[in-house]
Amino acid sequence: MTGATPPRVLYGGTFDPVHAGHLAVAEAAADLLHVDVYLVPSADPPLRTAPGASAEQRAAMLELAIEHHPRLHVDRRELGREGPSWTVDTLSEVRSEIGPETPLVWVLGADAFRHLHRWHDWRGIFALAHLLVAARPGHAMDRFEPELESAVATRWTDDPAWLSAAPAGLVLKLDLSPRREAASTVRARIASGLRWDADTPPAVVAYIRKYSLYGHP
């Protein structure tokens, strides 16, 4: 597409802990948009219970997990800010760094996207970035709360090229193969003494065991 510019792509989340499913989403985004992807661990996620590991520990696990993924990087900017980790603040900060014309993409899961209308200044996000929504089995992508449905009705695109042709404002679904991994399941299995390491990068498994995270003995 004429005038297209490679976007800056950020994938935000708690990553508590990072698992193979997170890496699959990040790699799929990198493949789709032909760019590197920056994973942004949240320091103080305002819309969920307190993480089971500290922000520093979660960032350290991310860095271990991406060691053999050259297109993936960790962006620690939210760890350096005080107060809640509002996505709109992160995107505003990045937008000031890359300028008004460079496309900016925020990757999030379908479960998070369904609750977007509960986020702080969520409408302001569309003026700053595109959204790339990783679809997961069990999370419908065709029925949303009326407020969210109205806000995104004219923003959907099925052409990834448009995320490089405009700086912000569009929503694209990232279709993934069905995956079983979930951070909540990993945490629960660790706490229960069940087998949990199959879906977690080996270096992260070693870190969790070393620091006895999530109730690991």
PyMOL commands that set and color helices and strands:
alter all, ss='L'
color gray80, all
select helices_A, chain A and resi 20-33+55-65+77-80+87-98+110-113+116-118+122-125+146-152+162-165+183-192+197-199+202-211+213-215
alter helices_A, ss='H'
color red, helices_A
select strands_A, chain A and resi 8-13+37-41+72-74+104-109+130-135+171-175
alter strands_A, ss='S'
color yellow, strands_A
deselect
rebuild
show_as cartoon
